[in-house]
Amino acid sequence: MNKTLKGIIPPMITPLLGRDTLDTKGLDNLIEHILGGGVHGLFILGTTGEGPSLSYRLRYELIERTCKQVGGRVPVLVGITDTSFTESIKMANISKEHGAEAVVLAPPFYFPAGNDELQEYFTDIISEINLPVYLYNMPSHTKLNIAPETVLEIVKLPGVHGIKDSSGNMVYFNNILKKLKDEKNLSLLVGPEELLAESLFLGADGGVNGGANFFPELYVKLYNAAQINNWVTVRELHSKIMDISTTIYSVGKFGSSYLKGIKSALNYMGICSDFMAEPFHAFKQPEREKVKEHLKKLKLLK
């Protein structure tokens, strides 16, 4: 991957039938559904993919099956974040073996590393990875924020191709944008879809947006409109994305509602199971019915 990664790269959910069982038919359906929407890449084993909750055996199976099904049609990026340095390296090696194009790496969670320590960690681990690396800033989950100054140092390392920012903090995002303005070959991708339109206007290269699991065309159309400076259309499509955020993602009471909502939507659309990796469980019937009604209003269900 010698060129900057741009566009919509959905963070794919992991279809499950049980605690350690992939929904293999649902996985094939999901991949074809997402790619049919014209996306520019696919990101597996991230937050939306419940990566940290899955066994290593299942993660390896998912990497192999996904890369085989995609068959090089778009780049596959694999999340390798782990508390164990060696397990991250092992996942990177397996990703390369099966044809993934890049890996995505957030700070290891649990121990509260300082930014100097993070820089040392990234320097050490990136030197042992034989694929392009994208940094992943996800402070709400890792409890660590990669400071803009640290990002600037890390992206100078050979093999680093960009960063996905899921902080939801536009001050932080603007600081990263400013610091990387002269780094022409780096991708700056945004996670929260509610900020996709604003980020593209400011100069982001694309989005890693969960809603593109079930409605990929919407996010691709917004990205394409932004590329030709059609901001009237971008505003209209942004409004639809906000409709998703304020309905499907807001059915439950907890932060997990976003993920439960996506999986429930995909289940109602007949694409895959909505089984959740623990500690979470799928919505119960009253919540499922609400998701169903929202999908009808969004014209994704009859």
N, C-alpha and C positions, 0 to 999 in steps of 0.2 A: 504494500500500500504506500506508494510514493506520493500520492496526491492527497490533498486535504479532504477528509470525509465530510460531506455535506448532505443535508436533507433530513428526512424523518426516519429515525432508527428506533422502532418500537421496542420497549423493554418487555419482551414476551413473558406472559405468565407461564407457569409450568403446569400443564394439565395432569391431574392425579386421579387415580382410582382408589388409592389407599395411602397409608403412611409411607410406604416405600415402593409404591407401584405407579409407574407412569401410565397415563391414559394414552396409549400409543396411537390409536385411531384418532383420538381427539387432537393429539399433537400434529399429526399429518394434516388434519382438517384446518387447524389453527394456522399452521405455516402457510398453507395455500390461500387461506382467507386473507392473511396479512399481506403476503406478496401480491395477491390480486389487487390490492389497493394502491399499488405503485410505489411502495416504500423504497428507501434507498439503502437499507441495511436491517439487521436484526440483532438485538442484544439479549442474550440469555443469561440466567443465573444472577440477575441483579436483584434489587429490592422487590420489584413487581413480580419477579420470577421466584420469590421466596428462597433464594439461593442459600442463605445461612441456615435455613431450617431443614435442608435436604441432606440425606446421607451422601457420603462421597461416592458410593456405588451408583446411586441414582443420578448424581451430577454427571458422572462419566457417561452413563447411558444417554442422558439428555444431550450432551455434547455430540456424541457419536451419531445419534438419530437425527438431530437437527441439522448437522453439517451434511449428512447424506441426503436428507430430504430437500434442503435448499439447493444443493448441487451447484454451488458457485454462482447462482443467479444474482445474489446480493452478498456483500460482506457479512460474515457472522462474527460478532464480537462476544466474548465470553467473560463473565464476571468471575474473577479468581480471588476476591477478597476473603481473607481468613485470618484467624488469630495465629495460625501456624505458618511460619515462613515456608517451610518445606512443602506443606500441603498446597500453598499457592503456586509454588514452582511446579509441583506435580500436575496441577490442573492446567497450567500454561503449556506444559509439555504434551499433555493429552489433547489439548485444544489444537496445537500445531499438528499433531499426528493425524487428526481427523479433518484437517483442512480449514480450521477457523482462520480468519484474517487478522484478528487482533484480540487483545485482552483488556479488561477494564479493572482497575485496581483502586480501591479506597483504602484509607488508613486502617490498620488492624484495630478492631474494637477491644474493649475491656480495659487495657492498661492506658492511663492518661498520658500519652507521649506529648512532649513539647515539640514545637516546630523544628528546632534543631535536630531533635531525635527523629522526627518524621523525615527530614531531608536525608539523614543517614540511612534510614530504613529504605526509602525509595531508591536511593543510590545503590544500595546493596542488592535489592531484589531485582531492579530493572536490568542490572548487569548480567543477571542469570536467566533472563527471559529472551527467547529467540523469536518473539513476535512483536509487532508494534504495540505500544502500551498507551492507554488513555487513562489519565487520572480521573478519580471520581470523588467529588467533594459532597459528602452526605452527612453533615454534622448532626442532624436530628437522630440519626441511627448509630453513627460511630462515636458520637460525643466529642469528635475532634474536627476542628475547622482548619483546613490547609490555608494558611495565611497567604495573601496575594504575593508577598515577597518570597515566600517559600515556593509557591507555584512557579514564579519566574526563574528560580534556580533549577527546579526539577525539570522543567521543559527544555532546558539546555542539554540534558542528558541524551546520548544517542538512543534512539528507539522510542522516545516519547513523541506521540503524534497529536496530543490534544488533551482536553479536559471536559468532563461532563459536570456541570454545576447543578446540584439539586438542593442548594441551600434555601432557595426561595427568597434570598436576600438580594434585592436589586442594587443596593449600595455595593455589596461584595462583587456582584456580577460586573458592575461598571468599573470597579477597580481592576478586576482581572482583564476586562476588555481593554482598558487603557494600558496596562502593563504588557499585554501581548500584541499591541497594535503593529509592531514591527516584525512579528513572527508570522510570516506569510504562509508557512506550511503547517500551521497548527490549527486544529479544529476546536472551536468553542461551542459546545452543545449545552442546551438547557433542559433540565428535567421537568419541572412543574409546567404542565400545559397551559395553565392559567397565565403564564408569563411568556408563552411562545411568541405571540404577535409582537409584544413589546421588545423582546430580545432580538428578534429578526430585524426589527426596525433599527435597533442600535448597532447591529452588525454581527449577531450570532450566526453560526454556520448551519444550525439546524436544531432539531428537538428529539429528545428521547422520552416520548410521551405515552403514558399508559393507555389512554383512550384509543390509541391506534391499534390496540389489540382487536377491538370490536368494530371500530369505525375508521379504518385507515385512510379511506378516501378523503375524509374531512381534513385531516392534518396535512396530507399531501397537497390538497388544493390550497390550503392556507400558505404553505411554504412556497408553492409555485407562484401564487399571487404576489407574495412578498418579493420574489426574485425579479418581477417586472414592475415593481413599485406600484402595484394596484392596491393601494391602501384602503380604498372603499370596500373592495371585496374582502381584504384581510379583516377589516372591522366586522363585517357581516359574519364571517366564518368564526372569528373570535367569540362572537356572541353565542354561537351554537356550542362552542367548546365550554363556555361558561354555563350554558344550560345543562351540559353533562355534569360539570363539576358540582353544580348546586342541586342536582337531582340524584343521579345514580350514585355519586360518591358521598352523598349526604343522607343515605337511607338509615344507616346504623348510628350508634351513639359514640363509637370509638374511632381512633385513627385507622384501624384496620378496615373501616367501611369502604375506603377507596378500593382496596384489593378485593374485598368480598363483593363489591358492586361490579367490578370488571368480570370476575369469575361467574357471578350470577347472570350477567348479561350474556356472556358467551354460552352459558348453559341453555338459556332460553332461546338463543339463536340457533341451537342445535349443533354447535361447533365442538364443544368438549364438556367434560365434567366440571362441576364447581367445587370439588373436594379441596379442602384447604390443608396445608401442612400445619401441624400443631406448633405453637400453642393456640392457633385459631381454628374455628369451625365455620362451615358455610352458613349463610343466612338461613334462618328458619322460614317457614312458609309465609307468615305475614310480611316479612321484609322482602322475600322473593316476589310476592305479588306487587309490591310497590315498584320494584325494579322493572317488572313486566309492564306496568302502566307507563313508566317513564320511557321505556323503549318504544312503546306504541306512539307516544307523543313525539318522539324523535324520528318517527317513521322507520324505525329499524325492525319493527314487528308489526304484523297485521292484526 
